Amino acid sequence: MAPRVSPRRTCFLEIMSSAEFIPALATAVAVFAAVSDVHDRRIPNRLTYPAMIAGLVLQLALHGWKGLLIGAGGGVLFGGMFMLFYLVKAMGAGDVKLGTALGCIVGPSVLQVMFATALAGGALAIIFMVFSGRVVETVRNTLCVAGFHAQHGLQTHPVVNLDNPSALRMPYGLAFAAGTLYWAVFAQSWR
């Protein structure tokens, strides 16, 4: 009688390469954040903190200590950029933590994801501005904020900030999702 052969178990990394897994993970995190941001107007810590750790562990597993440092640097760069907006009350802390998490996950591709997210954010801001009927008010406020920060540095604008209940708020999680998805689909196909 022939010995019984057990079916071979496959690991997800055998099915999906790291070049496919990293964009898939980043996109999943960004899409879940966008859904939460639109529905609850919050990006939960229970998503962002584990995503930061997963990104760092993934970079360490794939690229060793150098990967860990690059992942941490990506998190600092992406999160740090949004921290500036948080300090002047132009963005929420969830956006900062999501940027940090995505930077940790994508590591060396952080500049591409940041650029795609910024473009998506600009496009979504225009869409929100037009559909809210606040085009003139938004352009005026944008010029006022730019002038204010040129004169006063990183201080919170007295009127245009997240504490103002009449301010138009855009769930920036949507921009993270759109930018990350664009990067995952198009930037990866250029390789």
GUDREN-198877 format. One record per residue (C-alpha): residue number from 1; x, y, z; residue in one letter. Coordinates in Angstrom, 3 decimals, padded with zeros to 6 digits, m for minus. Each point is the difference from the previous one (the first is absolute). Last residue first. Example, Ala and Ser with C-alpha at 12.3 -4.5 7.8 and 13.67 -1.06 7.14 Angstrom:
> 2,013.670,m001.060,007.140,s
> 1,m001.370,m003.440,000.660,a
//
This chain:
> 191,007.209,047.800,m013.042,r
> 190,m002.531,002.310,m001.652,w
> 189,m002.948,m002.172,001.146,s
> 188,000.866,000.714,003.629,q
> 187,m000.344,003.730,m000.487,a
> 186,m003.402,m000.439,m001.583,f
> 185,m001.962,m002.306,002.280,v
> 184,001.559,000.456,003.426,a
> 183,000.805,003.669,m000.518,w
> 182,m003.557,000.794,m001.136,y
> 181,m001.386,m001.997,002.930,l
> 180,002.239,001.878,002.413,t
> 179,m001.060,003.362,m001.398,g
> 178,m003.703,m000.850,m000.015,a
> 177,000.075,m001.502,003.497,a
> 176,002.055,002.811,001.515,f
> 175,m002.220,002.567,m001.719,a
> 174,m003.127,m001.670,001.389,l
> 173,001.549,m000.050,003.474,g
> 172,000.089,003.770,m000.384,y
> 171,m003.639,000.166,001.127,p
> 170,m000.718,003.529,m001.238,m
> 169,m001.245,002.564,002.471,r
> 168,m001.634,003.290,m000.951,l
> 167,000.389,002.433,002.883,a
> 166,m003.185,001.049,001.820,s
> 165,000.952,m001.778,003.244,p
> 164,003.355,001.820,000.239,n
> 163,002.269,m002.203,002.140,d
> 162,001.463,m001.630,m003.111,l
> 161,001.589,003.275,m001.120,n
> 160,m000.747,003.063,m002.148,v
> 159,m000.971,002.666,002.549,v
> 158,002.956,000.863,002.273,p
> 157,002.583,m001.719,m002.236,h
> 156,002.062,m002.326,002.174,t
> 155,003.632,000.984,000.182,q
> 154,002.794,m001.509,m002.059,l
> 153,001.482,003.219,m001.348,g
> 152,m001.625,003.365,000.767,h
> 151,000.461,002.064,m003.206,q
> 150,000.272,m002.711,m002.635,a
> 149,m002.493,m002.056,002.019,h
> 148,m002.592,002.806,m000.094,f
> 147,000.566,000.689,m003.684,g
> 146,m000.519,m003.661,m000.902,a
> 145,m003.071,m000.167,002.261,v
> 144,m001.514,003.128,m001.554,c
> 143,000.657,m001.280,m003.536,l
> 142,m001.643,m003.329,000.832,t
> 141,m002.923,001.771,001.683,n
> 140,m000.653,002.117,m003.101,r
> 139,000.199,m003.066,m002.264,v
> 138,m002.348,m001.873,002.331,t
> 137,m002.522,002.869,000.205,e
> 136,m000.042,000.412,m003.787,v
> 135,m000.525,m003.732,m000.625,v
> 134,m002.449,m000.668,002.842,r
> 133,m002.838,m001.659,m001.913,g
> 132,000.425,m003.224,001.975,s
> 131,000.289,m002.001,m003.225,f
> 130,002.754,002.271,m001.349,v
> 129,002.099,000.038,003.192,m
> 128,m000.387,m003.736,000.595,f
> 127,001.110,m000.750,m003.590,i
> 126,002.922,002.439,000.259,i
> 125,001.068,m001.544,003.305,a
> 124,m000.278,m003.481,m001.532,l
> 123,002.374,000.974,m002.808,a
> 122,002.472,001.541,002.420,g
> 121,m000.128,m003.006,002.306,g
> 120,000.492,m002.387,m002.934,a
> 119,003.048,001.970,m001.101,l
> 118,001.371,m000.008,003.554,a
> 117,m000.643,m003.742,000.335,t
> 116,001.815,m000.736,m003.277,a
> 115,002.978,002.097,001.129,f
> 114,000.108,m001.614,003.440,m
> 113,m000.260,m003.481,m001.549,v
> 112,002.899,000.715,m002.368,q
> 111,002.079,001.535,002.792,l
> 110,m000.617,m003.006,002.269,v
> 109,001.183,m002.610,m002.490,s
> 108,003.050,m000.921,002.113,p
> 107,m002.144,m000.987,002.987,g
> 106,m003.479,m000.917,m001.253,v
> 105,m001.221,m001.382,003.343,i
> 104,001.704,002.444,002.360,c
> 103,m001.078,002.955,m002.158,g
> 102,m003.568,m001.324,m000.037,l
> 101,m000.013,m000.181,003.787,a
> 100,001.438,003.501,000.418,t
> 99,m002.510,001.459,m002.450,g
> 98,m002.775,m001.780,001.910,l
> 97,001.320,001.380,003.293,k
> 96,000.054,003.558,m001.333,v
> 95,m003.475,m000.352,m001.522,d
> 94,m001.316,m001.358,003.291,g
> 93,001.451,003.041,001.768,a
> 92,m002.359,002.282,m001.895,g
> 91,000.881,002.510,m002.665,m
> 90,000.102,003.807,m000.339,a
> 89,000.456,000.589,003.716,k
> 88,003.297,001.897,m000.422,v
> 87,001.941,m002.810,001.679,l
> 86,m001.986,m002.613,m001.951,y
> 85,001.124,001.489,m003.319,f
> 84,003.653,m000.236,001.059,l
> 83,m000.642,m003.529,001.288,m
> 82,m001.139,m000.919,m003.515,f
> 81,003.520,000.327,m001.346,m
> 80,001.394,m001.743,003.049,g
> 79,m002.253,m003.012,m000.540,g
> 78,001.300,m000.496,m003.538,f
> 77,003.655,000.665,000.876,l
> 76,000.023,m001.753,003.391,v
> 75,m001.807,m003.036,m001.389,g
> 74,002.284,m000.219,m003.000,g
> 73,003.015,000.282,002.292,g
> 72,m001.342,m002.834,002.144,a
> 71,m000.480,m002.138,m003.101,g
> 70,003.501,000.872,m001.239,i
> 69,001.463,m000.849,003.408,l
> 68,m001.845,m003.317,000.155,l
> 67,000.999,m000.785,m003.570,g
> 66,003.670,000.627,000.829,k
> 65,m000.364,m002.283,003.011,w
> 64,m001.112,m002.879,m002.212,g
> 63,m001.625,000.479,m003.407,h
> 62,m003.076,m002.237,m000.135,l
> 61,m000.485,m000.867,003.658,a
> 60,001.006,003.474,001.227,l
> 59,m002.263,001.728,m002.552,q
> 58,m002.870,m002.268,001.051,l
> 57,000.646,000.588,003.695,v
> 56,000.040,003.767,m000.586,l
> 55,m003.178,m000.075,m002.053,g
> 54,m001.770,m002.294,002.457,a
> 53,000.931,002.308,002.883,i
> 52,m001.311,003.082,m001.791,m
> 51,m003.135,m001.885,m001.111,a
> 50,m000.595,m001.147,003.595,p
> 49,000.106,003.652,001.102,y
> 48,m002.175,001.336,m002.834,t
> 47,m002.960,m002.379,000.108,l
> 46,m000.730,m000.235,003.726,r
> 45,000.858,003.702,000.153,n
> 44,m003.179,000.737,m001.942,p
> 43,m000.265,002.467,m002.887,i
> 42,m002.909,002.231,000.924,r
> 41,m002.869,001.768,m001.805,r
> 40,m002.167,m003.035,000.866,d
> 39,m001.245,m001.054,m003.454,h
> 38,002.332,001.933,m002.311,v
> 37,003.084,m000.440,002.184,d
> 36,m000.818,m003.653,000.726,s
> 35,m000.387,m000.804,m003.693,v
> 34,003.164,001.951,m000.794,a
> 33,001.970,m001.802,002.713,a
> 32,m001.123,m003.392,m001.315,f
> 31,001.063,001.104,m003.502,v
> 30,003.412,001.233,001.201,a
> 29,000.762,m003.195,001.952,v
> 28,m001.077,m002.212,m002.907,a
> 27,002.027,002.073,m002.473,t
> 26,003.149,m000.216,002.118,a
> 25,m000.438,m003.757,000.414,l
> 24,m000.546,m000.564,m003.731,a
> 23,002.907,002.290,m000.935,p
> 22,002.318,m001.931,002.380,i
> 21,m001.267,m003.428,m001.093,f
> 20,000.583,000.404,m003.747,e
> 19,003.718,000.871,000.005,a
> 18,000.332,m002.301,003.010,s
> 17,m001.101,m002.851,m002.239,s
> 16,m003.443,m001.581,000.303,m
> 15,m000.657,m003.730,m000.094,i
> 14,003.247,m001.068,001.646,e
> 13,m000.263,002.979,002.354,l
> 12,m003.472,m001.233,001.025,f
> 11,001.547,m003.244,001.190,c
> 10,m000.986,m003.192,m001.684,t
> 9,m000.815,m003.265,001.672,r
> 8,000.788,m003.093,m001.974,r
> 7,m002.614,m002.712,000.125,p
> 6,001.070,m002.941,002.136,s
> 5,001.450,m002.987,m001.770,v
> 4,m001.066,m003.447,001.241,r
> 3,002.715,m002.571,m000.302,p
> 2,m000.544,m002.573,m002.733,a
> 1,m001.352,m003.434,000.998,m
//
